[in-house]
Structure formats: C-alpha cells, structure tokens
Amino acid sequence: EGSTLFETEIAARESLVTQVEAAARPDALVRSAVDEIVDSGGNVSVAGLARRLGISERHFQRRFRRAVGITPKQFSRV
C-alpha cells in the first residue's frame, strides 16, 4: 500500500525484464528489444524496432511474446 503508480509501473517492468533474463535460452534479440523499450520509457514503434533489429514485425512480435509472455506493445505500455 502507499505505492505510487510510478513505483508500481517500475516494479512491473522489472518483473518482466527478470522473466526475459530467466528464460531457459535467453534470446539476445528480445533482450535488446526489452532494453530499448525500457530506455525509451515505452515510447518506441514496434515496426521501427523490428526494422532496426533486422526482422519482420510479425516475426518480432511472435518471438517477443514467446520470450516475455506479452506482446512488445503491451510491454511498452506497462
């Protein structure tokens, strides 16, 4: 109790980042995407991110969801 919305958001992001790091076979591409999303404060285009990573947006979304459990767009809104 008494947590601010900001503190709750930070805790949620840290939890999701921990899930990515704890994956049996960490995906370096997804880890890079998570870092970029967190560093931008969630203000990043999924299409632009996929393009910078050199894969299709659809493939990126599938890979991200498989590793993190939610889509990159959902993660950026947490």
N, C-alpha and C positions, 0 to 999 in steps of 0.2 A: 504494500500500500504506500501511497505517497509518491510513487514514481511519476515522473513527468512522461508525457507522450514521447518526448525525445529519448529519454532513457529506455523506454520500452522498445522503441524502434532500434536503438543501438543494440540492445540485448537480442532482439530477433535477428538482426543482421549477423551478429557474432555467432549465434547458434547455427545459422545457415552456412556461414563460412566454415565453421567447425565440421559440419556434416560433409562438406565438399572435401575438406582436408582428411577426414576419416575414411573416405571411400577406399574400398579394398585396392583398387587400382586407380590412383588419382589421375585425373585427366588434366594434363598441363594446359590444354586449350581452355577448358572450362575454368580452371583456376585463374588463368589470365583474364578471362571474361569477368569473373567474380571480382577480381581486384579492380578492373576498370570501372565496373558498375559502382562499387563501393567508393572508389576515389572520386567519381563524378557526382556522388550523392544521389545516384539513381537517374541522373539526367543524361541518359545516353540512348541513342537509337539502336534498337535490336538489329535492324537491317545494316546500319553503319558498322556496328560491332562485328557482325558476321563477315561483312566485306573486309574489314581490317584483319580479321583472323584468317581470311582466305577460304571460307567455306560458304555454302548456300545458307540462306536464312533458315530454311526449313530443317536442314541437317543440324545447324547450330542449335535450334530450339529443341530438337529431339535429344541431342547429346547433353545439353544443359539440363533438361528435365530428368534424364536418366541419372545424372550425377547428383543433382541437387534436390530433386523431388518436386520442383515447381518450375514454371517457365521463366526465362530471363526477364520478361516484362513484369511478371508477378514479383520476382526477386527485387527488381528495381523500385517497386512500389512499397516494399517493406520498410 
